[in-house]
Amino acid sequence: MKKILSFSALILLSFSLAAQSAYEVKGTVVDELGPVIGAAVLEQGTTIGVQTDLDGNFSLTVSSANAIVEVSCMGYIPLTFKASELPSTIILQEDSHLLEDVVVIGYGSQKKKEVTGAVASIKPEDFNPGVKANPIGLLQGKVAGLNIIRTTSDPTHTGFNVQIRGFSTLDKGAGTSPLYIVDGIPVSGIDQIAPDEIASMDVLKDGSAAAIYGTRGTNGVIIITTKRGGNFSDKAKTLVEYAGYASASVRNGKTGMATPEEFANLAELSGGKVVPTLYKDDDGKSYVTDWTDELSRDVAIAHNHNVAIVGSASNFNYRASLNYKDAQGIAKVSNRREYIAKLAAGQKALDGWLDMQYDLSYMHYRNDYNCGDFKQAAIVNPTYPIYDKTSVSGYFIPQGTGQSNPIEAMNQKESYGDGNYFRGSVKATLNIKPIQGLKVSAFGAIEEGDNHSYWANRALGGDEAGSGKAGRGSSTNYNRLFEATSDYVRSFGKHNVAGVFGFSWQNFLYDGESLSNKGFPTENMKYYQIGNGDASKKYLSVSSSRNSNTLAALFGRVNYNYAEKYLLSLSLRREGSSRFGANHKWGWFPAVSAGWRISGEDFMKGANWVDDLKLRAGFGVTGNNLATDLRSVAMLSNAGTFWYNGQYVYTYGVSQNVNPDLRWEKKFEYNFGVDFSLLKERLYGSIDLYYRNTRDLLWDYEVPTPPYQYNTLLANAGQMVSYGAELILSYVHIKTNDFMCTTTPTLSFNRNIITKLSDPSKGFNYKMTTSGGVGENGIMNTMTQILVEGESVGSFYGYQFAGFRDDGTWMFLTPEGGYKQDANLTEADRQVIGNAQPWFTFGWNNTIRWKNWDLSAFMRGVVGNKILNL
């Protein structure tokens, strides 16, 4: 792979002819596997150079026999020779090995062999290829314990459901998604990053690794590092890079529903058991309409282009990039376009005392939405026509069937959204030269995002209330961050110490508004002039919101190792959040982890087949913040209007109780792991076992009034435990000069159990709660899941089907073990009948590389979960 990358990168090198007083050098560049293709052979201080051919051979004319010749290739240690002493065969050594790979952790980085927490690091060569709706798709199936689900193929919806090691909360706090850190900034989302600009993605899975992030570390942390300029060098260099992708998607024609032709012949196909209603218009004309096909494109095209300019000099480097993506959806009209510009620069100043780092990025996007209804397309009668000239909209409107015309909705409704995101940061690092290894840094960042939505309905025959209605909305998010840190790295003989101590302050501000109206003089007015609707203002609806919150923290971590064999890491964070109650604004989040590199012991010296063998153990406490602001204070809300003194006035009532004891959920996690690399890095991987105990789970409890002013209270009273195991294994089947074959399976098991939902001592008594409501024909307003002590989150709650009697009667199992007919079932007969969470998830990636070509085959899946099928 390194040969392939170097070959493609060095295409951009320029060459020149040597002077007439030249000296010719020839040779062959090889590594341990054979010839190195595309290695650069260059006379230092000039642009005179060549690259090796497919056999590793080169011939170069330099200025003189005393000229210095440099031989380099991406991924190898560069070599220099005097021209007259250049050997005929030059052997390059790899610049880095698996154990020397750098892993990004919170507020720093470590060599992989020194890491004591459960951390997975994924580099670009291991990312999932292709056009991605969100950068998180690059990791799907790549990390054991990281479950990523893409819930829709609609390109206008870029979100994924992401969980690390399953559930650790009941989702009354900040949710179940991990914390994302982009170039040192905790961010609200990662849609604004071009996948081609990502240098690495590091996943902090256990408590000992994530505790440094305090109240936001419970669900794990994903750290994204973007690409920067080239290494500082005395000679200025500039490169231009391009990456492009394209994909085509088609709809699966087999939906499982009857085709229009099959529907028309249902009576014959069913032997007379089903007689369909076949529509004919007043002229006796019949129709055949494939509603799903009418909503869908034949082929949806997506393409992505990324251009970057990379430069470096002795005291300055930069990387500037521009990304463009255009992705069509299978549904007609649906489309997403986005533009992302990014600049990353580094600077050295004051004779090495000062390092500066600048990062700027901007994104603009537009989403066009399909307003049609694919559910209606699946159930509406395929013998109905699409159009009807006699209707107000010109579209056929089904009467009295609970159905609507999905094509009318698609063509008569307009909806789109656009937005802009800006992220900028500056980091200044002062190198304290008199004290070796000491650095002091200041880091400031801002993030701003504005999103806008627009919609307008023309005449709708099937929706009188929505006909002629239009609206618009906007939301703005501000994120300001300041951090000050001091880093110290020093070695004393075999003793190695690295420490970081710092302060962090982050403020978030959210602002939003929405407006809608109808009764406009012309439908072309749409969302441009919302106030010019019906003069009585009876259709005008206006709302707005604004809130903010602040986090502040002191933190520190010390890493120590002796002879790179005995490893220890200690961290502590003291963090406060304005969202918590007055009595619990601040909390402590400690962590400790240790490692033993058995392969470094004297008794392992004879085991040449073991490259590395390390045991890890860790413990950490993390928290889960609240999802919204003002949850700990008393609130008043609009309770309607009444007639007073000749006019309507608003009334207000208590809608939330004050809770000064509201605090973060706390997760106590233990982790044990083994990292190994065998057979000269032909077989490598890791195994992790973990146990989690989440305390002070948040829940809305019913409380008496009085003494409370409102009948529910958000409080901490629950408890949950979870445990699991993870395995990732990579095996290099074949590794030759031109060919390499690698397979990487991942496997993870997770189980969670709700152990406590009530705290009678505080008056918080859990009332059975069901969720997962559905509203289909025959099962209207039915809840499908239940939260109950002793069961897992996501437990399905319903009737347990036992089978049929000989006469066709449906029979069900009761909770007591008996049987009942369906006609005799009661609510008391419902029970836990399965769980939506899988017992284990897996991924299997296979890569074959031959010279400049590579082929990947990847599969992922889940096992043991139940699916609600309606």
ROBALO-240853 format. One line per 2 residues: number of its first residue (from 0); for each residue x, y, z of C-alpha. Coordinates in steps of 0.2 Angstrom, whole numbers. Layout:
// residues N
NUM	X Y Z; ...
// end
This chain:
// residues 870
0	0 0 0; 14 12 4
2	21 9 -13; 5 13 -21
4	3 29 -11; 21 35 -14
6	19 31 -33; 3 42 -34
8	10 56 -24; 27 57 -33
10	18 60 -50; 18 78 -44
12	37 79 -43; 46 90 -56
14	62 86 -63; 76 96 -72
16	92 91 -82; 109 91 -74
18	123 103 -80; 136 97 -93
20	149 93 -79; 137 79 -73
22	140 63 -64; 129 48 -67
24	123 36 -53; 113 20 -56
26	105 8 -44; 90 -2 -38
28	79 2 -23; 72 -12 -13
30	64 -17 3; 63 -33 12
32	50 -39 -1; 58 -34 -17
34	59 -18 -28; 51 -2 -22
36	41 6 -35; 40 25 -37
38	54 29 -24; 61 47 -26
40	80 49 -30; 85 67 -29
42	100 78 -28; 99 88 -12
44	97 107 -14; 91 105 -32
46	75 99 -42; 85 86 -51
48	77 69 -48; 69 54 -55
50	58 40 -48; 61 21 -48
52	53 11 -61; 42 -5 -59
54	58 -15 -55; 65 -2 -43
56	79 3 -55; 84 21 -58
58	97 31 -67; 101 49 -62
60	114 62 -68; 119 74 -54
62	131 89 -54; 146 81 -47
64	153 65 -39; 152 75 -22
66	134 79 -24; 122 72 -10
68	109 60 -16; 93 57 -6
70	83 42 -8; 65 43 -1
72	48 35 -2; 32 37 8
74	32 25 23; 51 22 23
76	66 30 32; 75 42 19
78	93 38 15; 107 50 9
80	123 46 0; 138 54 -8
82	136 51 -26; 153 43 -28
84	148 31 -14; 130 27 -19
86	128 8 -18; 121 -2 -32
88	107 -9 -21; 99 3 -9
90	88 -6 5; 74 5 13
92	68 1 30; 49 5 35
94	48 21 44; 35 15 56
96	28 -1 63; 11 -6 70
98	17 -3 88; 24 14 84
100	8 20 77; 1 36 86
102	-16 35 95; -25 51 99
104	-32 51 117; -40 65 126
106	-28 81 126; -14 72 119
108	-7 56 110; 2 40 114
110	11 27 105; 0 12 102
112	11 1 113; 9 13 128
114	-10 14 128; -18 7 143
116	-36 11 140; -48 3 127
118	-45 14 112; -47 10 94
120	-38 20 80; -43 20 62
122	-33 27 48; -38 32 31
124	-32 16 22; -45 7 33
126	-60 18 31; -75 12 22
128	-74 18 4; -87 27 -7
130	-98 43 -5; -104 45 13
132	-118 55 20; -109 58 36
134	-90 54 41; -96 42 54
136	-100 30 40; -81 28 38
138	-81 18 54; -96 7 51
140	-91 -11 56; -73 -6 59
142	-72 -5 78; -78 -19 89
144	-91 -12 101; -96 3 90
146	-113 0 83; -118 12 69
148	-135 11 60; -140 21 45
150	-158 22 47; -162 29 29
152	-154 31 12; -161 48 10
154	-146 59 7; -155 74 15
156	-155 65 32; -136 64 37
158	-138 57 54; -133 40 60
160	-138 31 76; -122 28 85
162	-118 18 101; -102 13 110
164	-105 -3 120; -124 -2 120
166	-135 8 132; -129 16 148
168	-144 28 150; -163 28 149
170	-161 43 137; -167 56 149
172	-150 65 149; -140 70 134
174	-144 54 124; -135 39 119
176	-123 46 106; -104 48 109
178	-95 64 111; -87 70 96
180	-70 80 96; -64 88 80
182	-46 95 80; -48 98 99
184	-65 105 99; -80 96 107
186	-94 99 93; -112 96 91
188	-110 86 75; -98 81 61
190	-108 83 45; -97 98 41
192	-81 88 38; -76 81 21
194	-71 63 23; -56 65 12
196	-49 78 25; -49 66 39
198	-32 60 45; -38 48 59
200	-53 43 69; -49 37 87
202	-63 29 98; -61 30 117
204	-72 16 123; -70 13 141
206	-71 24 156; -53 25 160
208	-50 33 143; -65 44 142
210	-66 51 160; -54 65 155
212	-70 72 147; -81 72 163
214	-99 74 161; -99 70 142
216	-89 54 142; -102 41 147
218	-107 36 129; -88 36 124
220	-78 48 114; -74 49 95
222	-59 60 91; -57 66 73
224	-41 73 68; -41 82 51
226	-26 83 39; -13 97 40
228	1 103 29; 17 94 26
230	32 92 38; 42 108 40
232	57 107 29; 71 119 23
234	65 117 5; 48 124 0
236	37 110 -6; 19 111 -14
238	8 97 -19; -9 96 -26
240	-21 81 -22; -37 76 -29
242	-49 63 -24; -66 59 -32
244	-80 46 -30; -96 42 -39
246	-110 30 -36; -127 25 -43
248	-141 18 -34; -157 10 -40
250	-173 5 -31; -176 -13 -26
252	-190 -18 -37; -196 -31 -26
254	-206 -22 -12; -216 -37 -6
256	-232 -29 -11; -243 -34 -26
258	-239 -26 -42; -253 -17 -51
260	-256 -32 -63; -256 -44 -48
262	-268 -33 -39; -280 -33 -53
264	-280 -52 -54; -281 -55 -35
266	-297 -64 -37; -290 -77 -48
268	-273 -78 -39; -282 -81 -22
270	-295 -93 -29; -309 -81 -25
272	-304 -78 -7; -299 -59 -11
274	-309 -49 -22; -301 -32 -25
276	-310 -15 -28; -306 -11 -46
278	-308 8 -50; -315 14 -67
280	-319 33 -71; -336 39 -77
282	-331 35 -95; -327 17 -89
284	-309 19 -91; -297 9 -80
286	-280 13 -74; -264 4 -69
288	-253 15 -58; -237 10 -49
290	-237 23 -36; -220 18 -29
292	-212 19 -46; -220 36 -49
294	-211 43 -33; -194 36 -38
296	-180 40 -49; -174 26 -61
298	-156 29 -55; -149 41 -41
300	-132 48 -44; -120 54 -31
302	-103 61 -33; -90 69 -22
304	-74 79 -27; -60 85 -16
306	-46 96 -21; -32 100 -9
308	-16 111 -10; -2 106 3
310	13 116 6; 27 117 18
312	43 127 21; 55 129 36
314	44 139 47; 26 137 39
316	15 124 32; -3 123 26
318	-16 113 18; -31 121 9
320	-45 111 2; -62 112 -7
322	-75 98 -7; -91 97 -17
324	-104 84 -15; -120 81 -25
326	-131 67 -19; -148 62 -27
328	-160 52 -17; -170 37 -24
330	-186 48 -21; -188 61 -35
332	-184 79 -30; -174 73 -15
334	-156 80 -16; -141 86 -6
336	-128 98 -11; -114 104 0
338	-98 114 -2; -84 113 11
340	-69 124 12; -55 121 24
342	-38 129 29; -26 122 41
344	-9 130 44; 6 129 56
346	19 141 60; 35 142 70
348	41 158 77; 53 166 89
350	68 154 86; 58 139 91
352	50 146 106; 32 148 99
354	22 136 88; 5 143 81
356	-9 132 73; -23 139 63
358	-39 130 58; -53 137 48
360	-68 128 39; -84 133 31
362	-98 123 24; -114 128 14
364	-127 115 11; -145 114 3
366	-157 99 5; -172 97 -7
368	-185 86 1; -198 74 -7
370	-215 77 1; -223 62 -6
372	-228 47 5; -220 30 1
374	-232 22 14; -247 29 5
376	-239 23 -11; -238 5 -4
378	-256 4 1; -266 15 -11
380	-276 7 -24; -266 4 -40
382	-281 5 -51; -283 24 -46
384	-277 37 -59; -264 50 -54
386	-274 65 -61; -292 72 -61
388	-295 88 -70; -311 91 -60
390	-302 92 -43; -295 108 -36
392	-277 103 -38; -279 93 -54
394	-275 77 -45; -286 62 -41
396	-292 62 -23; -297 45 -16
398	-313 47 -6; -318 38 10
400	-304 26 11; -291 34 22
402	-279 35 7; -271 50 -1
404	-263 53 -18; -244 53 -14
406	-240 61 -31; -251 76 -27
408	-241 78 -11; -224 77 -20
410	-229 89 -34; -240 102 -24
412	-229 103 -9; -212 112 -9
414	-199 110 5; -181 113 6
416	-168 118 19; -151 126 18
418	-138 132 31; -120 137 34
420	-107 131 47; -91 140 52
422	-78 133 63; -62 142 68
424	-48 139 80; -31 146 85
426	-18 137 96; -2 145 103
428	11 134 111; 25 141 120
430	40 130 121; 49 133 138
432	67 129 132; 76 131 148
434	65 117 155; 66 102 143
436	49 95 138; 38 108 145
438	25 117 134; 11 129 139
440	-3 131 127; -18 142 124
442	-32 136 113; -47 146 107
444	-61 141 95; -78 146 89
446	-92 136 80; -107 144 72
448	-121 135 63; -137 142 55
450	-150 132 48; -165 138 38
452	-181 128 32; -194 134 19
454	-210 126 14; -225 130 4
456	-241 121 -2; -251 124 -17
458	-269 119 -19; -271 102 -11
460	-287 92 -14; -283 79 0
462	-278 92 13; -289 107 15
464	-281 113 31; -264 113 23
466	-269 119 6; -261 136 2
468	-251 136 18; -233 141 19
470	-219 143 32; -201 146 37
472	-190 143 51; -172 146 57
474	-160 140 71; -143 146 76
476	-130 138 87; -115 146 94
478	-101 136 103; -86 146 111
480	-72 137 118; -56 142 128
482	-43 130 135; -26 133 143
484	-15 118 146; 3 114 151
486	12 98 145; 27 90 151
488	36 75 143; 53 69 150
490	63 53 151; 75 49 165
492	85 34 160; 71 20 158
494	58 31 167; 46 40 155
496	34 53 161; 21 63 152
498	8 75 160; -5 87 155
500	-14 99 166; -27 112 160
502	-43 122 162; -57 122 150
504	-72 134 147; -86 131 134
506	-102 141 131; -116 136 120
508	-130 147 114; -146 141 104
510	-158 152 96; -173 148 85
512	-189 154 77; -203 148 66
514	-218 156 56; -232 149 46
516	-248 156 38; -261 154 24
518	-273 164 15; -261 172 3
520	-267 182 -12; -257 172 -23
522	-248 155 -21; -232 162 -28
524	-230 172 -12; -225 156 -3
526	-213 159 11; -207 176 5
528	-220 186 14; -227 176 29
530	-236 191 36; -247 194 20
532	-258 179 23; -276 180 29
534	-280 198 36; -288 191 51
536	-272 183 56; -281 167 62
538	-269 156 53; -253 165 58
540	-242 155 69; -226 162 77
542	-214 154 90; -196 157 95
544	-184 150 108; -167 155 115
546	-156 147 129; -138 144 133
548	-127 134 145; -109 133 151
550	-97 120 156; -81 123 165
552	-67 111 171; -50 108 178
554	-42 92 173; -25 83 173
556	-17 67 168; 0 58 171
558	6 44 161; 21 34 167
560	31 19 160; 46 10 165
562	57 4 151; 41 3 140
564	36 -12 150; 26 -6 165
566	13 7 161; 2 18 172
568	-10 32 168; -20 43 181
570	-32 56 177; -44 67 186
572	-57 80 180; -67 92 191
574	-81 99 180; -96 110 183
576	-112 112 172; -125 126 173
578	-138 114 168; -138 105 185
580	-146 109 201; -140 122 213
582	-134 108 225; -124 98 212
584	-116 110 200; -99 101 201
586	-93 84 201; -77 73 201
588	-72 61 187; -57 50 191
590	-48 37 181; -34 25 183
592	-27 12 171; -11 1 170
594	-3 -10 157; 11 -24 157
596	20 -27 141; 24 -45 144
598	34 -46 127; 47 -34 134
600	52 -46 148; 68 -55 147
602	59 -72 148; 51 -68 131
604	67 -64 122; 67 -82 114
606	49 -80 108; 53 -72 91
608	35 -76 85; 28 -63 98
610	30 -45 92; 20 -38 106
612	9 -44 121; 1 -32 133
614	-11 -34 147; -22 -19 151
616	-34 -15 166; -43 1 169
618	-57 10 180; -65 26 176
620	-80 37 181; -89 47 168
622	-105 57 168; -120 60 157
624	-125 78 155; -143 84 153
626	-149 86 135; -158 103 138
628	-157 119 148; -167 124 163
630	-172 107 169; -168 110 187
632	-178 126 189; -197 130 191
634	-205 134 174; -221 143 169
636	-229 139 152; -243 146 142
638	-259 137 147; -271 145 135
640	-282 161 134; -297 167 142
642	-309 183 140; -304 197 151
644	-309 215 151; -315 214 133
646	-301 205 126; -292 188 126
648	-277 186 137; -264 172 140
650	-264 162 156; -248 154 163
652	-246 139 174; -232 129 182
654	-225 116 170; -210 110 179
656	-204 108 197; -188 115 204
658	-175 101 209; -159 108 217
660	-153 90 218; -153 87 199
662	-136 80 194; -127 70 181
664	-129 51 178; -113 43 184
666	-105 27 176; -92 17 185
668	-83 6 172; -70 -8 174
670	-61 -14 158; -48 -28 156
672	-40 -30 139; -26 -40 129
674	-17 -32 114; -6 -44 104
676	5 -44 88; 12 -60 82
678	22 -68 67; 30 -51 62
680	14 -42 63; 5 -55 52
682	-8 -58 66; -13 -44 77
684	-28 -38 87; -36 -35 104
686	-48 -43 116; -58 -33 129
688	-70 -37 143; -79 -24 153
690	-92 -21 166; -102 -5 169
692	-113 1 183; -123 17 179
694	-130 26 195; -142 40 197
696	-151 37 181; -163 51 176
698	-181 48 175; -198 58 175
700	-207 52 191; -225 56 196
702	-225 66 212; -239 72 224
704	-246 89 223; -244 97 235
706	-230 98 241; -225 99 223
708	-233 112 211; -232 100 196
710	-236 82 195; -220 75 188
712	-201 78 193; -185 74 183
714	-174 66 196; -160 54 199
716	-165 37 206; -162 23 193
718	-148 11 191; -142 0 176
720	-128 -13 174; -120 -19 157
722	-106 -30 153; -99 -37 137
724	-84 -43 127; -75 -37 111
726	-63 -45 99; -54 -37 84
728	-42 -48 74; -32 -45 58
730	-23 -58 48; -11 -55 33
732	-14 -70 23; -1 -66 9
734	12 -52 9; 24 -52 -6
736	32 -39 -17; 16 -35 -27
738	2 -44 -18; -6 -43 -1
740	-21 -51 6; -28 -46 23
742	-44 -51 33; -51 -42 48
744	-66 -49 58; -73 -39 73
746	-85 -46 86; -94 -38 101
748	-106 -44 114; -116 -33 125
750	-130 -35 138; -138 -22 149
752	-150 -25 164; -161 -11 172
754	-158 -15 191; -167 -1 199
756	-180 12 194; -187 18 210
758	-181 27 226; -195 26 239
760	-184 35 252; -185 50 241
762	-203 47 236; -198 43 218
764	-209 27 214; -208 21 196
766	-224 18 187; -223 5 173
768	-219 14 157; -222 8 139
770	-215 16 124; -213 13 105
772	-231 17 100; -238 12 83
774	-253 17 74; -257 4 60
776	-274 -3 55; -280 -15 69
778	-267 -9 82; -270 9 84
780	-262 17 99; -252 2 104
782	-236 3 114; -224 -10 110
784	-210 -9 122; -208 -8 141
786	-196 -2 154; -195 -14 169
788	-183 -19 182; -173 -35 178
790	-175 -33 159; -165 -24 146
792	-168 -7 138; -178 -11 122
794	-189 -25 128; -204 -29 117
796	-220 -30 127; -235 -40 119
798	-244 -56 118; -233 -72 116
800	-240 -82 101; -241 -101 104
802	-248 -107 88; -264 -113 80
804	-277 -125 85; -283 -138 72
806	-298 -127 69; -287 -112 66
808	-290 -103 82; -275 -92 87
810	-268 -97 104; -256 -87 116
812	-245 -91 131; -250 -82 147
814	-237 -76 159; -242 -90 171
816	-238 -103 158; -256 -106 152
818	-264 -104 135; -278 -92 130
820	-288 -89 114; -285 -72 106
822	-303 -67 110; -300 -69 129
824	-284 -60 130; -282 -45 142
826	-269 -32 146; -263 -43 160
828	-258 -56 147; -245 -45 139
830	-227 -50 143; -209 -47 138
832	-207 -56 121; -190 -51 115
834	-178 -37 114; -173 -24 100
836	-154 -25 106; -143 -38 98
838	-134 -51 108; -119 -47 97
840	-113 -37 82; -100 -42 69
842	-90 -35 54; -78 -44 42
844	-67 -34 31; -56 -42 17
846	-44 -32 7; -33 -38 -8
848	-20 -27 -15; -10 -30 -31
850	2 -17 -37; -8 -1 -39
852	-25 -9 -37; -35 -14 -22
854	-52 -23 -19; -62 -24 -3
856	-76 -35 2; -85 -30 18
858	-100 -37 28; -107 -32 44
860	-122 -38 54; -131 -41 71
862	-137 -57 79; -150 -60 92
864	-161 -45 91; -180 -45 87
866	-188 -33 74; -205 -26 75
868	-213 -30 58; -229 -21 54
// end
